[in-house]
Amino acid sequence: MKTNAIRLYEYGAPEVLQWVQIDLPEPAEGQAQIRHTAIGLNFIDTYHRTGLYPMDLPMGLGSEAAGIVETVGAGVTDVAVGDRVVYAGSPTDAYSERRNFDASRLVPIPREMTDNVAAAVFLKGLTAWYLLRRSYCVQQGDPILLYAAAGGVGSLASQWAKRLGATVIGVVSTDEKAALARSHGCDHIIMADDNIPERVRELTGGEGVAAVYDSIGRDTFFASLDSLRPHGTMVTFGNASGPVEPFAPAELATRGSLYVTRPILFHYIGTREQLLQASDELFAFIRQDGVDVRVGQTYALRDAAQAHRDLEARKTTGSTILLP
């Protein structure tokens, strides 16, 4: 059958994203064919588009979507035709009207959750889960520093960290984003152009934070290290300003025997059992705590290039979804 999708034939600026018609075969053994209803936009999509995380060209784009199972291949037992499902993972082809995907990686959407919310929250929510519950397990009373606190991951992570009893210090770039971050549980706000380590020391009585969750990368790496208390944990999980340059391990010793980790979600959800456990924890958190899952903006799928421009210009807040 024919379907429409975004395709990438070369790396570059958002203009390289092309809206084309493609042939979609019947699902192979173990696969399900999904009609997408909502597609999540994530900063990692820009890394794939620019070649920072290179893959074979031509390729599709997008790692997260919600939709309805329309048909299944041989041997599929995890989902059935008509199921509402959400997924996050590779290969990157979520920017499409329909696609085939490994049925064992599809997660049922809770009855009370809309497809838009599922697509807005799934990858970002699982990211918040592994940051707070696996990379550094936040404890009651921990002060933590969270960059991009008004973004899709940040808004969920700040709410979750508050539930865990943390004191959340959020870093944002505008007054509007500061207000949003406060509404999601940030106890303190630091503006991105402030002296971040100095402000952190002021807010923590000179001690520093237990953990830093840094999605910015190169421009903030050493400021993040300087914000940690002795034996603190630096969780670097993104490169919005570019990749971190190589550094000497002695930098960690001189700052109080620090820890640095560069986690990847899919190392924590490698089996279906792990995926469903993580998803259950995420959905329970959303259901029990009345979490504000903010879809800040929507774009037509064919306008994905504009969505990328706005995301990279930091014009977006909360989560962004693309609508087929």
C-alpha positions as CSV (number, residue, x, y, z in Angstrom):
1,M,0.0,0.0,0.0
2,K,1.0,3.7,-0.4
3,T,1.5,6.0,2.6
4,N,3.1,9.4,3.2
5,A,6.2,10.0,5.3
6,I,9.0,12.3,6.0
7,R,12.3,11.1,4.4
8,L,15.9,12.3,4.9
9,Y,18.2,11.9,1.9
10,E,21.0,14.1,3.3
11,Y,22.0,15.6,6.6
12,G,21.5,19.2,7.3
13,A,19.1,22.0,8.3
14,P,15.4,21.4,8.7
15,E,14.9,22.0,4.9
16,V,16.3,18.5,4.2
17,L,13.1,17.0,5.6
18,Q,11.0,15.9,2.6
19,W,7.3,14.9,2.5
20,V,7.1,12.0,0.1
21,Q,4.9,9.0,-0.8
22,I,6.4,5.6,-0.1
23,D,5.4,1.9,-0.5
24,L,4.6,0.1,2.7
25,P,4.6,-3.7,2.6
26,E,2.5,-6.0,4.7
27,P,3.9,-6.5,8.2
28,A,6.5,-9.3,8.4
29,E,6.5,-12.1,11.0
30,G,6.5,-10.5,14.5
31,Q,5.4,-7.1,13.2
32,A,2.3,-5.0,13.5
33,Q,1.2,-2.3,11.1
34,I,0.1,0.9,12.8
35,R,-1.9,3.8,11.6
36,H,-0.4,6.8,13.5
37,T,-2.7,9.2,15.2
38,A,-0.1,11.3,17.0
39,I,3.7,11.5,16.7
40,G,6.1,12.8,19.4
41,L,8.8,15.4,18.6
42,N,12.0,14.9,20.5
43,F,15.3,16.8,20.5
44,I,17.1,13.6,19.5
45,D,15.3,13.9,16.1
46,T,17.4,16.9,15.4
47,Y,20.6,14.9,16.2
48,H,19.6,12.3,13.6
49,R,18.7,15.0,11.1
50,T,22.0,16.8,11.3
51,G,24.1,13.6,11.5
52,L,25.3,14.1,15.0
53,Y,24.1,10.6,15.5
54,P,24.7,9.3,12.0
55,M,22.6,6.5,10.4
56,D,22.3,5.1,6.9
57,L,20.7,7.3,4.3
58,P,18.0,7.6,3.0
59,M,16.1,7.2,6.2
60,G,12.9,8.0,8.1
61,L,12.8,10.1,11.2
62,G,11.2,10.0,14.6
63,S,11.3,7.5,17.5
64,E,7.9,7.9,19.2
65,A,4.2,7.7,18.2
66,A,0.8,6.5,19.2
67,G,-1.7,4.8,16.9
68,I,-4.0,2.0,16.1
69,V,-3.0,-1.5,15.0
70,E,-4.5,-2.2,11.6
71,T,-3.0,-5.6,10.8
72,V,-0.5,-8.0,12.3
73,G,2.1,-10.4,10.9
74,A,2.5,-14.1,11.6
75,G,3.2,-15.1,15.2
76,V,2.1,-11.8,16.8
77,T,0.4,-12.3,20.2
78,D,1.3,-9.2,22.1
79,V,-1.2,-6.9,20.3
80,A,-4.3,-7.4,18.2
81,V,-6.0,-5.4,15.4
82,G,-7.8,-2.4,16.9
83,D,-5.5,-2.0,19.9
84,R,-4.4,1.6,20.7
85,V,-0.7,1.5,21.2
86,V,2.3,3.7,21.8
87,Y,6.0,3.0,21.2
88,A,9.4,4.5,21.5
89,G,12.4,3.1,19.6
90,S,14.2,2.3,16.4
91,P,14.2,2.1,13.5
92,T,13.4,5.8,13.2
93,D,10.3,6.1,11.1
94,A,7.6,7.6,13.3
95,Y,7.3,10.6,11.0
96,S,4.9,8.7,8.8
97,E,1.1,8.1,8.4
98,R,1.6,4.3,8.7
99,R,4.5,2.0,9.5
100,N,5.4,-1.6,10.5
101,F,7.0,-2.1,13.9
102,D,8.1,-4.9,16.2
103,A,4.9,-5.9,18.0
104,S,6.8,-6.9,21.1
105,R,7.8,-3.2,21.5
106,L,4.3,-1.9,21.4
107,V,2.7,-0.8,24.7
108,P,-1.1,-0.6,25.2
109,I,-2.3,2.9,25.9
110,P,-4.3,3.2,29.2
111,R,-8.0,3.6,28.6
112,E,-8.2,7.0,30.2
113,M,-5.3,8.4,28.2
114,T,-5.7,10.1,24.8
115,D,-3.4,9.3,21.9
116,N,-2.1,12.9,21.9
117,V,-1.0,12.6,25.5
118,A,0.5,9.2,25.0
119,A,2.6,10.4,22.1
120,A,3.6,13.5,24.1
121,V,4.6,11.7,27.2
122,F,5.9,8.2,26.4
123,L,9.5,8.8,25.4
124,K,9.9,11.9,27.5
125,G,8.3,10.1,30.5
126,L,10.5,7.0,30.2
127,T,13.4,9.4,29.9
128,A,12.4,11.0,33.2
129,W,11.9,7.6,34.7
130,Y,15.4,6.3,33.9
131,L,17.0,9.7,34.9
132,L,15.3,9.7,38.3
133,R,15.0,6.0,39.1
134,R,18.0,4.4,37.4
135,S,20.8,6.9,36.5
136,Y,20.7,8.5,39.9
137,C,18.0,7.3,42.2
138,V,16.6,10.4,43.8
139,Q,16.1,10.2,47.6
140,Q,13.9,12.2,50.0
141,G,15.6,15.6,50.6
142,D,18.0,15.5,47.7
143,P,18.7,18.8,46.0
144,I,19.0,18.3,42.2
145,L,19.7,20.6,39.3
146,L,17.6,20.1,36.2
147,Y,18.3,21.9,32.9
148,A,15.5,22.8,30.4
149,A,13.1,22.5,33.2
150,A,10.2,23.8,31.1
151,G,10.7,21.4,28.3
152,G,9.0,18.1,27.6
153,V,11.4,15.9,29.7
154,G,12.0,18.7,32.2
155,S,8.4,19.4,33.0
156,L,7.8,15.7,33.7
157,A,11.0,15.2,35.6
158,S,10.4,18.1,37.9
159,Q,7.0,16.9,38.8
160,W,8.3,13.3,39.4
161,A,11.3,14.6,41.4
162,K,9.0,16.6,43.7
163,R,6.9,13.5,44.3
164,L,10.1,11.7,45.4
165,G,10.8,14.5,47.9
166,A,13.6,16.3,46.1
167,T,14.4,20.0,46.1
168,V,14.3,20.9,42.5
169,I,16.4,23.7,41.0
170,G,15.4,24.3,37.4
171,V,17.4,26.1,34.7
172,V,15.4,27.9,32.1
173,S,16.0,30.6,29.4
174,T,13.0,33.0,29.7
175,D,10.6,34.4,32.3
176,E,7.7,32.6,30.7
177,K,9.5,29.3,31.0
178,A,10.4,30.1,34.6
179,A,6.7,30.5,35.5
180,L,6.0,27.2,33.8
181,A,8.8,25.4,35.6
182,R,7.6,26.7,38.9
183,S,4.1,25.5,38.2
184,H,5.5,22.0,37.6
185,G,7.2,21.9,41.0
186,C,10.6,23.6,40.7
187,D,11.4,25.1,44.1
188,H,14.0,27.4,42.7
189,I,14.8,28.9,39.2
190,I,18.1,29.8,37.7
191,M,18.2,31.6,34.4
192,A,20.5,30.1,31.8
193,D,22.7,33.2,31.5
194,D,23.3,33.3,35.3
195,N,26.5,32.0,37.0
196,I,24.9,28.6,37.6
197,P,27.4,27.1,40.1
198,E,27.4,30.2,42.1
199,R,23.6,30.3,42.3
200,V,23.5,26.6,43.2
201,R,25.9,27.1,46.1
202,E,23.7,30.0,47.3
203,L,20.6,27.9,47.2
204,T,22.2,24.8,48.9
205,G,24.0,26.6,51.7
206,G,27.4,26.1,49.9
207,E,27.0,22.3,49.6
208,G,26.0,21.7,46.0
209,V,23.4,19.3,44.6
210,A,23.3,15.5,44.8
211,A,22.7,15.2,41.0
212,V,22.7,17.3,37.9
213,Y,20.5,16.3,34.9
214,D,22.1,18.1,32.0
215,S,20.6,17.9,28.5
216,I,22.6,20.9,27.1
217,G,26.0,19.3,26.7
218,R,29.2,21.2,25.8
219,D,28.2,24.7,27.0
220,T,27.2,23.6,30.5
221,F,29.3,20.5,31.3
222,F,31.8,22.1,33.6
223,A,29.3,24.4,35.2
224,S,27.3,21.3,36.0
225,L,30.4,19.6,37.5
226,D,31.0,22.7,39.6
227,S,27.4,22.6,40.9
228,L,27.8,19.1,42.5
229,R,28.5,18.3,46.1
230,P,31.3,15.8,46.9
231,H,30.4,12.3,45.5
232,G,27.6,13.9,43.4
233,T,26.4,12.4,40.1
234,M,26.5,14.2,36.8
235,V,23.9,12.7,34.4
236,T,24.6,14.0,30.9
237,F,21.8,12.9,28.6
238,G,21.7,15.4,25.7
239,N,23.8,17.6,23.4
240,A,21.6,20.6,22.7
241,S,24.7,22.9,22.5
242,G,26.9,20.2,20.9
243,P,28.8,17.1,22.2
244,V,31.0,17.4,25.3
245,E,34.7,17.6,24.6
246,P,37.0,14.9,26.0
247,F,38.1,15.7,29.6
248,A,40.6,14.3,32.1
249,P,39.2,12.1,34.8
250,A,41.2,14.2,37.3
251,E,38.5,16.9,36.8
252,L,36.2,14.6,38.8
253,A,38.7,14.1,41.6
254,T,39.5,17.7,42.1
255,R,35.7,18.5,42.5
256,G,35.1,15.9,45.2
257,S,35.3,12.4,43.7
258,L,32.3,12.9,41.4
259,Y,30.5,10.4,39.2
260,V,29.6,10.9,35.6
261,T,27.1,8.8,33.6
262,R,25.9,9.0,30.0
263,P,22.8,6.8,30.0
264,I,20.6,5.6,27.1
265,L,17.0,4.7,27.7
266,F,17.1,1.5,25.6
267,H,19.7,0.0,27.9
268,Y,17.0,0.0,30.6
269,I,14.1,-1.4,28.6
270,G,15.9,-4.1,26.5
271,T,13.3,-6.8,27.1
272,R,9.5,-6.6,26.9
273,E,9.3,-7.4,30.6
274,Q,11.5,-4.4,31.3
275,L,9.6,-2.2,28.9
276,L,6.2,-3.0,30.4
277,Q,7.5,-2.5,34.0
278,A,8.9,0.9,33.1
279,S,5.7,1.8,31.3
280,D,3.6,0.7,34.2
281,E,5.6,2.9,36.6
282,L,5.2,5.9,34.2
283,F,1.5,5.5,33.7
284,A,1.0,4.9,37.5
285,F,2.8,8.2,38.2
286,I,0.7,10.1,35.7
287,R,-2.6,8.5,36.9
288,Q,-2.0,8.8,40.7
289,D,-0.4,12.2,40.8
290,G,-2.6,14.1,38.4
291,V,0.5,15.0,36.4
292,D,0.2,18.0,34.0
293,V,1.2,16.6,30.6
294,R,1.4,19.8,28.7
295,V,1.1,19.6,24.9
296,G,2.6,23.0,24.2
297,Q,2.2,23.0,20.5
298,T,1.1,20.8,17.5
299,Y,2.1,20.8,13.9
300,A,0.9,18.9,10.8
301,L,3.3,16.1,10.1
302,R,4.1,17.6,6.7
303,D,5.3,20.7,8.5
304,A,7.9,18.8,10.5
305,A,10.7,21.2,9.3
306,Q,9.0,24.1,11.0
307,A,8.6,22.1,14.2
308,H,12.4,21.4,14.1
309,R,13.2,25.1,13.6
310,D,11.1,26.1,16.6
311,L,12.5,23.4,18.8
312,E,16.1,24.3,18.0
313,A,15.3,28.0,18.5
314,R,13.9,27.1,22.0
315,K,10.5,28.6,21.0
316,T,8.6,25.5,22.3
317,T,7.4,24.6,25.8
318,G,6.3,21.3,27.2
319,S,5.8,18.6,24.6
320,T,5.3,18.9,20.9
321,I,3.3,16.5,18.7
322,L,3.0,16.1,14.9
323,L,-0.4,15.2,13.5
324,P,-0.6,13.0,10.4
